[in-house]
Amino acid sequence: MVGREKELAIHFVPGNCRLEEEEVNIPSRRVLVTGATGLLGRAVYKEFKQNNWHAFGCGYRRARPKFEQVNLLDSDAVHHIVYDFQITDSPVLGALRPRNAQLDCSKLETLGIGQRTPFRIGIKESLWPFLIDKRWRQTVFH
């Protein structure tokens, strides 16, 4: 949906607050939904479509004919789908500058994702004051 749309805006100045309806310029709203063939992805895709977004869905299984079939582990396929979709750095301004999106997995490693029991360390560290531990009692009470 491109064009103008009415939107409510709050104007606040100390001592005065008012709610006004303004017309704002709405650029093309586009979204790329990965995993759109799954249960959650399909619901997300449907929600965007119902709210007048240009939604583009992709998935690996059961993709055709509604969604684009993409294996996210294949870098060439990902580059192709991103190039076709034209993800931009400035969606509000509609700038056509494709960017190279990279996945930062460092946060996942600190969570322990990929380990057999991923959150064991975090749980143990958060509960250590309440565990029966002689070293802890000695440092706190002596």
C-alpha positions in Angstrom: 0.0 0.0 0.0 1.5 3.2 -1.1 0.1 6.7 -0.7 -1.4 8.6 2.2 -3.1 7.2 5.3 -4.7 8.7 8.4 -2.8 8.2 11.6 -3.4 9.4 15.2 -0.6 11.5 16.7 -0.2 12.7 20.3 1.0 16.3 20.6 2.4 16.9 24.1 3.6 20.2 25.6 3.9 20.7 29.3 0.4 21.7 30.4 -1.3 20.6 27.2 -1.9 17.2 25.5 -4.0 16.7 22.5 -4.7 13.8 20.1 -4.9 14.7 16.4 -5.6 12.8 13.2 -2.9 13.5 10.6 -2.3 12.2 7.1 1.0 10.6 6.7 2.8 9.3 3.6 3.1 5.5 3.6 5.8 4.1 1.4 5.7 0.6 0.0 5.6 -1.7 3.0 7.3 -5.0 2.2 8.3 -7.9 4.3 10.2 -11.1 3.5 8.9 -14.0 5.7 11.3 -17.0 5.9 9.8 -20.2 7.0 6.4 -19.2 5.5 5.6 -22.9 4.8 5.6 -23.8 8.5 2.8 -23.3 11.1 4.1 -20.1 12.6 5.6 -18.7 9.4 2.3 -19.2 7.6 0.4 -17.3 10.3 2.9 -14.4 10.2 2.7 -14.3 6.4 -1.2 -14.2 6.6 -1.1 -11.4 9.2 1.1 -9.2 7.0 -1.1 -9.9 4.0 -4.3 -9.0 5.9 -2.7 -5.7 7.0 -2.0 -4.5 3.4 1.7 -5.4 3.4 3.5 -6.7 0.2 4.5 -10.0 1.9 6.9 -12.3 0.2 7.1 -15.8 1.7 9.8 -18.4 1.3 10.3 -21.9 2.7 12.1 -25.1 2.0 9.3 -27.7 2.0 5.8 -27.4 0.5 6.8 -24.1 -1.1 5.2 -24.2 -4.5 3.1 -22.5 -5.9 2.4 -19.9 -3.2 5.8 -19.4 -1.8 9.4 -19.3 -3.2 11.4 -22.4 -2.4 14.7 -21.4 -0.7 17.3 -23.4 1.2 18.7 -20.9 3.7 21.9 -23.0 4.1 22.7 -22.3 0.4 24.4 -18.9 0.2 23.7 -18.5 -3.5 20.0 -19.1 -3.0 19.9 -16.6 -0.2 21.7 -13.9 -2.3 19.3 -14.6 -5.1 16.2 -14.2 -3.0 17.5 -11.1 -1.3 18.5 -9.5 -4.6 15.0 -10.3 -6.0 13.3 -8.8 -3.0 15.6 -5.7 -2.9 16.0 -5.3 0.8 17.1 -1.7 1.5 19.0 0.1 4.2 16.4 2.9 4.3 12.9 1.5 3.8 11.2 4.7 4.8 13.0 6.6 2.0 12.7 3.7 -0.4 16.4 3.8 -1.2 17.5 1.0 -3.5 20.7 0.0 -1.8 20.8 -3.8 -1.3 22.8 -4.8 1.8 24.7 -8.0 2.6 22.9 -9.4 5.6 25.1 -11.7 7.8 23.9 -13.8 10.7 25.7 -13.0 13.9 25.9 -16.3 15.8 28.1 -15.1 18.6 25.1 -14.5 20.9 23.8 -18.0 20.3 27.1 -19.4 21.3 27.0 -17.6 24.7 23.5 -19.0 25.3 24.8 -22.5 24.8 22.7 -23.2 21.7 24.0 -26.4 20.1 24.9 -28.0 23.4 22.9 -31.0 24.7 21.5 -29.0 27.6 21.9 -25.4 26.5 20.7 -23.5 29.5 22.3 -25.6 32.3 25.2 -23.1 32.8 22.9 -20.1 33.0 20.5 -21.8 35.4 23.3 -22.9 37.6 24.9 -19.5 37.7 21.6 -17.7 38.6 20.8 -20.2 41.4 24.3 -20.5 43.0 23.5 -18.3 46.0 20.6 -20.6 46.9 22.5 -23.9 46.5 24.1 -25.6 49.5 27.7 -24.8 49.0 30.3 -24.5 51.8 32.5 -22.0 49.9 29.5 -19.7 49.4 28.5 -19.8 53.0 32.1 -19.1 54.1 32.4 -16.0 51.9 29.1 -14.6 52.9 28.8 -15.4 56.6 32.5 -15.2 57.8 
